[in-house]
Amino acid sequence: MEKENKTSSVGLGIVFGVAIGAALGVIYNNIALGAAFGASFGVIVGAIIDGYKNQDKKS
């Protein structure tokens, strides 16, 4: 029985997206908007990565 990786790419995407978005928000003087865009971008990218992982498991 193989050990599965339980790390969620969506969760990691949110964390890194908010961090990068907040950093860009500091640069553009709007932290909340930057964090919001970063979180949404992180969710989208994380979901795409999870989809590719699940697609490989089915093959």
Secondary structure, DSSP 4 states (H G I P E B T S, - for coil): -PPPP---HHHHHHHHHHHHHHHHHHHTT-HHHHHHHHHHHHHHHHHHHHHHHHHHHH-
